[in-house]
Structures are given as C-alpha cells and as structure tokens.
Amino acid sequence: MQRKKQLTNIKIPVDPGPAGWEAILPSRKPFAELTQDIEADYLVIGAGFAGLSAARRLVQLQPDAQIVVLEGKKVAEGPAGRNTGFMIDLPHDLASDDYAGSADNDRRQTAMNRAAIDFARQTAEEYNMPSEAFNPCGKTNAAATAKGLNHNADYARHLDLLDEPYQLLDAKDMREKTGINYYQGGLWTPGTAMLQPALYIRELASGLQKKESLELFESSPVIRLKQKGHKWLASTPKGSVLAGKVILAVNGLVERFGYFQKRLMHVFTYASMTRALSPFECKALGGEANWAFTPADPMGSTVRRISGIGGDRLIVRNRFTYDPSMEVSGSCLSSVAETHIEAFHARFPILNRVEMEYCWGGRLCLSLNNVFALGEVEEGVYSACCQNGLGTAKGTIAGIIAAEQATATEVESSLIKDYQAEPAPQKLWPIPMMWLGANGYMRLKEWRAGKEF
C-alpha cells in the first residue's frame, strides 16, 4: 500500500457545526502547539480514540521510549468529540437490518470490542475520570413500530445463538425509562459503555501528557510526511518531528497522506443537542435522568438523555450523507437540523418549547468490505484507520493493534488476541457512481425506517 508520490500541503477538512459535547464542558488550559524541531522514537498523528489509545499502549509497552502525539485541531473538537458516545460490545453492523452478522465473526468482533472496553475502563480508572466520561451502564435498542419490534426479536434470537444476555422491554418499561409514549418496546444489553466523548478524550489526553516520556501538541496539523534516511519527518506549520516509527491515527484522512486512496468511503452523520432543561421541564418529562437508545432499525434515530456537566439535555442523532470531499455545506447542516427538530418533537411533544442549542456533523470512514485500513503501509509507517462508523470501540482497537505492530509485540501478549489480519479495503467505484449509489441507498433506508427515524 505504498504511496505513489510524496504529498505536501495535507489539509484537514472543516468540521460542520460546534460539537455540543465539547461546547458544554468548562474551558481548559490548552495543550502546547509544536513550534520547534524535535525527535522521537514514535510519532502518533491524531489524538482521537485511535491515536490516544495507541499512545497509551506504546507507553505500556515501551515506557522509556520518547513518544510524540500531534493533533491538527484542538483536542476533542474533531471527529472523536463528535460521536454519540456508544462504546458497544456486541455486533453492530450498520449495513444490516438488525446489526447482526455471522455467528463466528460476531463472536470474534465481540471479543475485540470487549478488549477495547476493558482498555477504556482501565484508562478511566487510572486517570480518575469523572463517571460520565465512561459509564458501563449498557444500552437499549428502542423500537417505535411493529417492524422495529421484529428487528429486536430477530436480534434477540441472534443473541441467544451467541449465548449473550439481554432483557426485552415492553411499552410500559420504555415509558418509565423515558417519560414518553413513543416507543413500543426495547432490547437492553448490559455490555455497552456510554461515554461523554469529548470529556473522555480530554481526560485521556491530559493523563498521557503527564507521562515524562510523552509530549502531546494540539493545533499542530501535519502538512507533510516524508522519509528521511531510515526515519520519517513530519512537518507542521511551525515545527517538525523526526521519528523512527509513525502511527497514522487519522481515520479517513489517511488518504490525504497517500494511502488507501479510492478505497475509503467518507460519510457524515449528524446530531443535535438541546439546551439545558429547567427543573420544571425535567419534572414534566419524568423518566430517568440518563438513558441511551440506539434505534432498532440501524437507519433510525439514536437518542440519549444526559445529566451532569452542562445540565440535563437530550441528544438526537440521525441522517447520513456520503461526502467524498470530507466537507458539507451550511445548507446541508441546516436541513439536517430541521430533521432533528422534527424527530425531537415527535418524541417529546411535552418539550415543544425546548430548542436545540447545538447541531453538528462528524466524519465517519467506511470500507466496502467492512474492514480496517490497518497495518504497516510503508516501512516504519503504521495505519490505524477506517473504523467503519464505530469510532469509540474500533478506534480503540485500531490504536492498540497499531502500537503492538509498531513495537513487534508477540501475539500472546496482545490485548486484542482475536484480531485477524484482514484484506485491504476494496477499491471504490467512480465517485459519481458512489455518490449516487451511497446517498440514494441511505435515503431509501431512512425512508423505510419510518417512525424509527
């Protein structure tokens, strides 16, 4: 997967809208910007789930090595701080009608996801994170229609096959949990950890920064990566890092470094967050203060209620768009915001005076054959990319594996023992065909989701 040419002027796309997760957190002391030329044993490019997990694993494996992490934006303001915070252990194939795949593959994926969750749990404990940063509380597949209930029933049968625990909820259970009558039933599973994603990333970055062997710089985008002798030179606008080995933890942006070109699908998903609810509004709504729903139909609306830093709020996530430029227009975001408001009012008519305070989009990276873009792509350069829409767990997995590959860790010592080498992501069709096919397919699936959307 070697690059055909050296690329310069690597640009980071503009992320649409201010991410609510980061916006509701208190201000923090910024990390330093790289303003000099330095050297390191390992360079990690990207401070999201993959990059910070790779950095922590490197510290574990080689505590005396010099490690540098470069983040092009401010920590937690990029895609890592824009997801909905579900760190899911069980099968979660977004292209499926009920998330499930083959039993053998799902068992393997579940084992890997649980290794990632264990890694995150240990991280949260080591760095004494607030409970809302990492909360192993489980999650519910929520069904608003008979079709959704059928999806859940199919998924329950698959979980029986996998010998996995779950609890089916009826309409009364869902009303007691949410305070609303929208949902006909649900399927609760215990293994998912719920994150405040921006808070988790902030805390992980801060914890790593305290390690003597690690330096983390934000607002320091890599604009050029080239080989220099047996090492690699990464240049930023004001400095550079010369490193023996490099881990690219940049998800879809790996294409802009010259790798996996025309093999990765760049998709946006979108979320909106309400303003903080008043005590009167919380009482009128009723239900529990914290809950997390994925839709029984994968193309439906994900909904969360949170309580903690930033107050009591509700989050709605739906809509996907395929955008090979990795950017979306303001008019697209405005249209999505209207969709979120409709979905919110359909579920919470009692809160018809509650406004959405934030609306944002987050970049996903997918492959046609649902595989990582992972491994040594050039001598000394390792990719930890293409998380197929599941950035919290799979990003953590990719970062751990890349660190273990870069340090030549034996399989017996690996944290991700169930990982098997995968084929490269399949080559995409021409962009016009991909754009029409992907967006047309997603609009059709959203329409078919009906009330689940």
KEROLUM-469508 format. One record per residue (C-alpha): x, y, z; residue in three letters. Coordinates in pm, 1 decimal. Layout:
residues N
X, Y, Z, Ala
...
end
This chain:
residues 453
0.0, 0.0, 0.0, Met
292.4, 233.3, -66.7, Gln
229.6, 588.5, -178.3, Arg
277.2, 666.4, -544.1, Lys
421.2, 1008.1, -465.5, Lys
522.2, 1231.4, -178.9, Gln
230.0, 1451.8, -80.1, Leu
260.1, 1803.7, 52.4, Thr
12.7, 2058.2, 187.3, Asn
-201.9, 1797.0, 359.8, Ile
-521.9, 1976.2, 464.1, Lys
-764.3, 1898.2, 744.3, Ile
-1132.7, 1937.9, 647.3, Pro
-1357.4, 2183.0, 828.4, Val
-1594.8, 2006.1, 1067.1, Asp
-1957.8, 2125.7, 1043.4, Pro
-2104.9, 2298.7, 1344.9, Gly
-1975.7, 2329.5, 1701.2, Pro
-1989.7, 1987.9, 1870.2, Ala
-2218.5, 2006.9, 2170.8, Gly
-2017.3, 1757.8, 2377.4, Trp
-1712.8, 1985.6, 2380.8, Glu
-1913.1, 2308.4, 2399.1, Ala
-2085.3, 2217.7, 2728.1, Ile
-1756.0, 2142.2, 2905.2, Leu
-1570.9, 2404.5, 3109.1, Pro
-1282.7, 2580.5, 2940.6, Ser
-944.1, 2414.2, 2985.8, Arg
-578.4, 2503.6, 2970.3, Lys
-471.5, 2444.2, 2608.8, Pro
-206.6, 2194.0, 2515.3, Phe
106.3, 2340.2, 2359.6, Ala
144.7, 2396.0, 1986.7, Glu
453.9, 2247.8, 1822.6, Leu
687.7, 2538.5, 1746.6, Thr
1027.4, 2367.7, 1717.5, Gln
1204.0, 2075.5, 1553.1, Asp
1215.9, 1769.7, 1780.1, Ile
1290.7, 1396.7, 1763.5, Glu
1106.7, 1092.8, 1897.0, Ala
1110.0, 716.3, 1885.0, Asp
740.8, 706.0, 1798.4, Tyr
514.0, 968.8, 1644.6, Leu
136.4, 931.5, 1664.6, Val
-56.4, 1157.1, 1426.3, Ile
-408.9, 1217.5, 1554.0, Gly
-539.0, 1249.2, 1911.1, Ala
-873.6, 1075.2, 1881.4, Gly
-971.1, 732.6, 2011.0, Phe
-721.5, 551.8, 1787.9, Ala
-432.0, 791.1, 1839.5, Gly
-459.5, 828.4, 2215.8, Leu
-516.5, 455.2, 2261.4, Ser
-206.3, 389.7, 2050.3, Ala
-8.0, 636.2, 2261.4, Ala
-119.3, 476.8, 2588.0, Arg
-36.5, 128.8, 2458.5, Arg
308.0, 249.6, 2347.6, Leu
368.2, 385.9, 2698.6, Val
268.9, 47.7, 2842.4, Gln
492.4, -149.7, 2606.1, Leu
795.3, 78.5, 2596.8, Gln
782.6, 317.3, 2893.6, Pro
1129.4, 454.9, 2823.5, Asp
1063.2, 539.2, 2457.2, Ala
1012.2, 901.4, 2354.4, Gln
659.8, 941.9, 2215.9, Ile
506.6, 1246.5, 2047.7, Val
136.8, 1292.3, 1964.0, Val
31.8, 1559.5, 1713.8, Leu
-329.5, 1675.3, 1686.7, Glu
-419.8, 1903.6, 1399.0, Gly
-719.4, 2061.2, 1572.7, Lys
-782.5, 2127.5, 1939.4, Lys
-812.8, 1806.3, 2137.3, Val
-1173.8, 1673.6, 2139.7, Ala
-1303.4, 1922.8, 1881.7, Glu
-1257.0, 1686.2, 1586.2, Gly
-1446.9, 1365.3, 1499.9, Pro
-1360.2, 1191.3, 1829.8, Ala
-1558.5, 1451.4, 2022.9, Gly
-1848.5, 1442.4, 1776.4, Arg
-1979.8, 1085.4, 1803.2, Asn
-2275.5, 989.2, 2019.0, Thr
-2068.9, 811.8, 2281.8, Gly
-2174.9, 446.9, 2247.8, Phe
-1885.2, 204.9, 2310.8, Met
-2070.3, -108.1, 2204.4, Ile
-1952.9, -460.1, 2279.5, Asp
-2196.1, -663.3, 2068.5, Leu
-2231.6, -692.8, 1688.1, Pro
-2326.3, -356.2, 1540.9, His
-2316.8, -376.8, 1161.5, Asp
-2476.7, -54.8, 1037.0, Leu
-2540.0, -211.2, 692.8, Ala
-2756.0, -486.3, 845.4, Ser
-3127.3, -468.3, 918.8, Asp
-3070.2, -578.0, 1279.4, Asp
-2695.0, -517.5, 1333.4, Tyr
-2612.5, -889.7, 1328.1, Ala
-2375.2, -1082.1, 1101.6, Gly
-2245.5, -1438.1, 1100.2, Ser
-2220.3, -1601.3, 1442.8, Ala
-1849.2, -1685.2, 1426.3, Asp
-1748.3, -1338.3, 1309.9, Asn
-1977.9, -1173.9, 1564.3, Asp
-1817.4, -1370.9, 1847.8, Arg
-1474.8, -1256.6, 1733.4, Arg
-1587.3, -894.3, 1695.4, Gln
-1749.0, -902.1, 2039.7, Thr
-1428.2, -1029.2, 2200.0, Ala
-1231.5, -746.7, 2035.9, Met
-1487.4, -484.1, 2133.0, Asn
-1477.3, -603.8, 2494.1, Arg
-1098.6, -583.4, 2496.3, Ala
-1134.7, -220.3, 2385.5, Ala
-1393.7, -150.5, 2656.6, Ile
-1168.5, -309.1, 2919.8, Asp
-882.7, -89.5, 2798.4, Phe
-1104.7, 219.0, 2825.4, Ala
-1228.7, 113.1, 3170.4, Arg
-872.0, 75.4, 3296.6, Gln
-785.4, 409.9, 3139.4, Thr
-1076.7, 581.6, 3315.1, Ala
-970.4, 429.5, 3646.9, Glu
-600.6, 511.9, 3603.9, Glu
-670.0, 875.1, 3517.5, Tyr
-954.1, 911.4, 3771.5, Asn
-1204.5, 1027.6, 3510.1, Met
-1549.5, 1159.1, 3610.2, Pro
-1814.0, 886.2, 3596.4, Ser
-1991.2, 1040.2, 3298.8, Glu
-1673.8, 1020.8, 3090.7, Ala
-1700.4, 640.5, 3099.2, Phe
-2015.9, 473.9, 3230.0, Asn
-2057.0, 94.7, 3178.4, Pro
-2437.2, 109.6, 3202.0, Cys
-2549.8, -80.3, 2891.3, Gly
-2778.1, 48.9, 2617.5, Lys
-3119.8, -18.3, 2464.1, Thr
-3228.4, -93.0, 2108.3, Asn
-3550.2, 111.9, 2101.1, Ala
-3844.0, 13.8, 1880.6, Ala
-4118.1, 260.0, 1788.2, Ala
-4303.1, 32.4, 1542.4, Thr
-4405.8, -328.7, 1489.7, Ala
-4125.0, -351.1, 1234.5, Lys
-3879.7, -231.1, 1498.1, Gly
-4010.5, -491.6, 1742.5, Leu
-3949.9, -757.0, 1475.8, Asn
-3593.6, -630.4, 1430.8, His
-3540.5, -664.0, 1804.3, Asn
-3691.5, -1013.3, 1806.1, Ala
-3455.2, -1118.2, 1526.8, Asp
-3161.8, -968.1, 1714.7, Tyr
-3268.0, -1143.7, 2035.7, Ala
-3263.0, -1479.2, 1855.2, Arg
-2913.5, -1399.4, 1730.9, His
-2803.2, -1312.2, 2084.2, Leu
-2946.6, -1644.2, 2202.8, Asp
-2728.2, -1815.6, 1942.6, Leu
-2427.5, -1625.2, 2076.3, Leu
-2529.4, -1706.6, 2436.3, Asp
-2537.4, -1334.3, 2521.2, Glu
-2760.4, -1186.1, 2794.5, Pro
-3031.7, -932.4, 2719.5, Tyr
-3364.1, -808.3, 2851.7, Gln
-3670.8, -735.4, 2641.5, Leu
-3863.6, -425.0, 2749.6, Leu
-4230.6, -354.0, 2679.3, Asp
-4400.1, -19.9, 2616.9, Ala
-4455.7, 35.8, 2990.8, Lys
-4087.0, -22.0, 3064.1, Asp
-3989.5, 224.7, 2792.8, Met
-4234.0, 486.1, 2922.2, Arg
-4097.2, 453.9, 3275.4, Glu
-3745.2, 498.8, 3144.3, Lys
-3815.5, 794.7, 2913.5, Thr
-4137.1, 957.8, 3037.5, Gly
-4284.0, 940.5, 2683.9, Ile
-4518.8, 707.2, 2494.9, Asn
-4325.4, 694.4, 2167.6, Tyr
-4162.6, 354.7, 2199.1, Tyr
-4339.5, 17.9, 2185.5, Gln
-4051.7, -182.8, 2324.4, Gly
-3679.7, -223.6, 2359.4, Gly
-3394.4, -469.4, 2393.8, Leu
-3144.4, -387.7, 2667.6, Trp
-2794.3, -534.2, 2673.5, Thr
-2553.1, -479.6, 2962.8, Pro
-2210.4, -460.9, 2798.3, Gly
-2205.9, -117.6, 2632.6, Thr
-2017.1, 166.8, 2797.4, Ala
-2160.7, 514.3, 2749.4, Met
-1913.4, 799.7, 2712.0, Leu
-1919.5, 1173.6, 2719.7, Gln
-1684.1, 1152.0, 2422.5, Pro
-1523.8, 1494.7, 2443.7, Ala
-1470.2, 1458.3, 2818.5, Leu
-1317.9, 1110.9, 2778.1, Tyr
-1078.3, 1232.8, 2508.1, Ile
-983.3, 1540.2, 2711.8, Arg
-913.2, 1333.1, 3022.0, Glu
-716.8, 1070.1, 2830.7, Leu
-503.6, 1336.7, 2661.9, Ala
-438.9, 1509.7, 2994.9, Ser
-344.5, 1183.9, 3162.1, Gly
-99.8, 1091.2, 2887.3, Leu
54.0, 1438.1, 2889.5, Gln
166.0, 1375.9, 3248.3, Lys
389.2, 1090.0, 3135.6, Lys
751.8, 1203.8, 3125.6, Glu
821.3, 1012.1, 2805.0, Ser
526.7, 1158.9, 2610.2, Leu
460.4, 1501.5, 2461.2, Glu
126.0, 1599.0, 2311.4, Leu
75.0, 1901.3, 2087.8, Phe
-256.5, 2035.4, 1958.5, Glu
-331.4, 2284.9, 1679.6, Ser
-32.9, 2126.6, 1507.1, Ser
-151.6, 1971.3, 1178.8, Pro
95.2, 1758.7, 984.4, Val
120.6, 1917.8, 641.0, Ile
396.8, 1693.9, 507.7, Arg
525.7, 1345.1, 586.0, Leu
838.8, 1224.5, 410.4, Lys
1112.8, 970.7, 459.4, Gln
1448.0, 1097.5, 579.9, Lys
1707.2, 821.9, 582.9, Gly
1565.8, 541.0, 794.2, His
1330.2, 776.7, 977.8, Lys
1024.3, 985.9, 898.6, Trp
997.6, 1364.1, 910.8, Leu
655.1, 1509.3, 986.9, Ala
630.5, 1883.4, 928.1, Ser
374.6, 2116.0, 1085.9, Thr
330.5, 2487.5, 1011.0, Pro
573.2, 2585.0, 1289.7, Lys
783.6, 2276.6, 1363.9, Gly
866.2, 1916.9, 1283.1, Ser
910.5, 1572.1, 1438.1, Val
1174.0, 1325.6, 1321.7, Leu
1068.4, 978.2, 1434.4, Ala
1175.9, 621.2, 1384.3, Gly
818.3, 497.3, 1353.0, Lys
488.5, 670.2, 1277.6, Val
130.0, 569.7, 1355.0, Ile
-134.6, 736.3, 1138.3, Leu
-447.8, 756.5, 1353.5, Ala
-638.7, 993.1, 1126.3, Val
-924.3, 769.8, 1004.3, Asn
-1034.3, 881.6, 655.4, Gly
-762.1, 1144.7, 633.1, Leu
-514.3, 860.6, 574.4, Val
-599.4, 906.7, 204.7, Glu
-452.5, 1256.6, 216.1, Arg
-124.9, 1104.1, 331.7, Phe
-128.3, 896.4, 13.3, Gly
-250.9, 562.0, 146.6, Tyr
-566.3, 360.5, 66.2, Phe
-667.3, 610.9, -199.6, Gln
-1000.3, 545.6, -372.3, Lys
-1070.3, 270.4, -118.7, Arg
-1240.2, 459.3, 166.1, Leu
-1592.9, 598.8, 190.3, Met
-1624.1, 932.9, 367.7, His
-1963.1, 961.2, 536.1, Val
-2105.3, 1220.3, 773.0, Phe
-2355.8, 1155.3, 1044.3, Thr
-2523.4, 1434.2, 1240.0, Tyr
-2650.1, 1511.4, 1588.5, Ala
-2828.6, 1789.7, 1773.6, Ser
-2831.9, 1866.4, 2145.6, Met
-3095.2, 2063.6, 2333.5, Thr
-3028.3, 2349.3, 2566.8, Arg
-3019.2, 2251.4, 2933.9, Ala
-3364.5, 2157.7, 3058.7, Leu
-3506.4, 2350.1, 3352.6, Ser
-3603.5, 2165.5, 3673.3, Pro
-3968.8, 2219.8, 3578.1, Phe
-3913.4, 2065.1, 3232.5, Glu
-3730.3, 1767.5, 3384.8, Cys
-4018.4, 1708.8, 3624.9, Lys
-4277.5, 1742.8, 3347.7, Ala
-4090.7, 1493.5, 3130.9, Leu
-4032.1, 1240.3, 3405.3, Gly
-3842.1, 920.0, 3340.1, Gly
-3479.4, 851.9, 3424.6, Glu
-3209.1, 1117.7, 3410.9, Ala
-2974.9, 910.3, 3194.0, Asn
-3056.7, 665.4, 2919.4, Trp
-2918.4, 573.0, 2579.1, Ala
-3112.8, 435.1, 2281.8, Phe
-2989.2, 307.4, 1951.7, Thr
-3272.1, 254.3, 1701.4, Pro
-3395.7, -99.2, 1634.4, Ala
-3360.3, -7.8, 1265.7, Asp
-2995.0, 94.7, 1209.3, Pro
-3104.1, 392.5, 996.9, Met
-3338.0, 530.2, 1261.1, Gly
-3271.1, 793.2, 1527.8, Ser
-3027.7, 743.8, 1813.9, Thr
-3149.2, 929.0, 2125.1, Val
-2974.0, 998.6, 2456.5, Arg
-3069.5, 1176.9, 2773.7, Arg
-2776.1, 1300.7, 2982.4, Ile
-2742.9, 1463.0, 3321.8, Ser
-2419.4, 1604.2, 3458.2, Gly
-2168.7, 1860.8, 3333.7, Ile
-2370.3, 2100.5, 3120.3, Gly
-2704.5, 2011.6, 3279.5, Gly
-2991.3, 1783.2, 3173.5, Asp
-3007.4, 1756.2, 2795.7, Arg
-3136.4, 1539.1, 2512.5, Leu
-2944.0, 1441.4, 2200.9, Ile
-3087.6, 1321.4, 1869.6, Val
-2869.6, 1166.3, 1601.6, Arg
-2988.3, 1070.6, 1253.8, Asn
-2910.2, 1123.3, 884.2, Arg
-2607.3, 1003.9, 691.3, Phe
-2455.0, 1165.3, 383.3, Thr
-2175.0, 1041.5, 159.2, Tyr
-1931.8, 1330.0, 101.8, Asp
-1603.0, 1231.1, -68.3, Pro
-1469.8, 1587.0, -19.7, Ser
-1493.3, 1528.4, 360.2, Met
-1683.7, 1856.7, 398.1, Glu
-2051.0, 1952.3, 391.2, Val
-2225.7, 2279.5, 317.8, Ser
-2400.7, 2504.4, 564.3, Gly
-2729.2, 2446.5, 382.6, Ser
-2689.6, 2070.1, 432.5, Cys
-2636.8, 2118.4, 805.6, Leu
-2940.9, 2348.7, 823.8, Ser
-3155.2, 2085.9, 651.3, Ser
-3032.6, 1818.8, 891.4, Val
-3107.5, 2044.3, 1188.9, Ala
-3470.8, 2066.7, 1075.9, Glu
-3486.9, 1687.5, 1056.7, Thr
-3356.1, 1660.9, 1412.5, His
-3614.6, 1909.0, 1538.0, Ile
-3891.9, 1704.7, 1374.6, Glu
-3763.8, 1382.3, 1527.6, Ala
-3734.0, 1550.6, 1868.1, Phe
-4083.8, 1699.6, 1864.8, His
-4233.3, 1366.9, 1750.9, Ala
-4085.0, 1200.0, 2057.4, Arg
-4109.6, 1480.5, 2313.2, Phe
-4422.3, 1690.5, 2242.7, Pro
-4429.8, 1792.5, 2608.9, Ile
-4099.5, 1977.2, 2546.6, Leu
-4224.9, 2179.4, 2249.4, Asn
-4064.8, 2495.5, 2387.9, Arg
-3719.4, 2338.4, 2416.7, Val
-3475.0, 2449.7, 2148.5, Glu
-3177.1, 2270.1, 2002.4, Met
-2867.0, 2458.5, 2114.3, Glu
-2611.3, 2273.2, 1901.7, Tyr
-2615.5, 2087.7, 1570.7, Cys
-2302.8, 1929.4, 1424.5, Trp
-2169.8, 1669.0, 1187.0, Gly
-1897.6, 1412.6, 1235.4, Gly
-1686.8, 1232.4, 976.7, Arg
-1700.5, 855.0, 951.4, Leu
-1480.6, 632.2, 738.2, Cys
-1608.7, 304.5, 595.4, Leu
-1486.6, 40.2, 353.1, Ser
-1698.5, -157.9, 109.3, Leu
-1587.2, -486.1, 265.6, Asn
-1619.9, -356.8, 625.0, Asn
-1251.7, -393.1, 715.7, Val
-995.2, -170.5, 886.2, Phe
-728.6, 22.7, 698.1, Ala
-474.8, -118.7, 940.3, Leu
-114.2, -233.1, 935.3, Gly
230.8, -132.8, 813.5, Glu
173.6, 65.0, 494.3, Val
536.7, 157.3, 440.4, Glu
848.9, 67.3, 633.0, Glu
806.7, 230.4, 972.5, Gly
457.7, 374.1, 899.7, Val
152.3, 207.6, 1051.5, Tyr
-211.3, 286.5, 979.3, Ser
-481.9, 270.6, 1249.0, Ala
-770.6, 388.2, 1033.1, Cys
-1115.0, 310.5, 885.4, Cys
-1333.4, 236.7, 1186.1, Gln
-1648.7, 169.4, 982.6, Asn
-1866.8, 407.4, 1181.1, Gly
-1783.8, 266.2, 1525.3, Leu
-1509.7, 502.2, 1631.8, Gly
-1512.1, 452.1, 2009.1, Thr
-1455.2, 75.1, 2023.1, Ala
-1298.4, 13.9, 1683.3, Lys
-1083.3, 325.6, 1706.5, Gly
-951.2, 198.5, 2038.1, Thr
-890.9, -145.3, 1884.0, Ile
-707.7, 2.3, 1585.0, Ala
-484.0, 215.0, 1806.5, Gly
-389.8, -77.1, 2029.8, Ile
-313.5, -304.0, 1734.7, Ile
-105.1, -39.6, 1555.9, Ala
101.2, 18.2, 1870.9, Ala
155.4, -353.4, 1913.3, Glu
255.4, -389.6, 1548.3, Gln
496.5, -95.4, 1570.0, Ala
664.4, -244.3, 1877.3, Thr
654.9, -601.5, 1738.7, Ala
457.9, -726.1, 2039.1, Thr
406.6, -1103.5, 2034.7, Glu
51.2, -1228.1, 1977.7, Val
42.1, -1392.5, 2321.6, Glu
96.7, -1051.9, 2480.9, Ser
-154.6, -869.3, 2263.4, Ser
-456.6, -703.1, 2421.5, Leu
-655.9, -777.1, 2103.2, Ile
-596.1, -1151.6, 2072.9, Lys
-893.6, -1208.7, 1843.6, Asp
-776.8, -974.0, 1571.1, Tyr
-704.3, -1149.0, 1242.1, Gln
-520.0, -989.2, 952.9, Ala
-776.3, -857.8, 705.4, Glu
-765.0, -791.0, 332.4, Pro
-720.3, -433.7, 216.3, Ala
-1030.8, -220.1, 175.1, Pro
-1188.2, -283.2, -163.3, Gln
-1145.6, -28.8, -437.7, Lys
-1444.7, 202.2, -477.8, Leu
-1643.8, 263.9, -791.0, Trp
-1601.2, 601.3, -967.2, Pro
-1705.4, 895.6, -746.9, Ile
-2027.4, 984.7, -941.1, Pro
-2148.7, 625.5, -908.2, Met
-2050.1, 611.5, -542.1, Met
-2219.1, 943.8, -465.4, Trp
-2547.1, 847.7, -633.3, Leu
-2545.4, 491.5, -505.8, Gly
-2447.3, 562.2, -145.8, Ala
-2671.1, 865.2, -92.3, Asn
-2961.7, 701.5, -275.5, Gly
-2926.8, 386.3, -66.3, Tyr
-2913.9, 581.2, 260.2, Met
-3218.8, 794.8, 170.3, Arg
-3413.9, 479.1, 85.7, Leu
-3314.9, 312.5, 413.2, Lys
-3408.7, 625.1, 610.5, Glu
-3748.6, 636.4, 437.3, Trp
-3807.6, 268.8, 511.1, Arg
-3719.4, 325.8, 876.8, Ala
-4049.9, 514.6, 909.2, Gly
-4133.9, 611.1, 1267.9, Lys
-3798.3, 467.6, 1384.7, Glu
-3642.4, 769.9, 1209.9, Phe
end
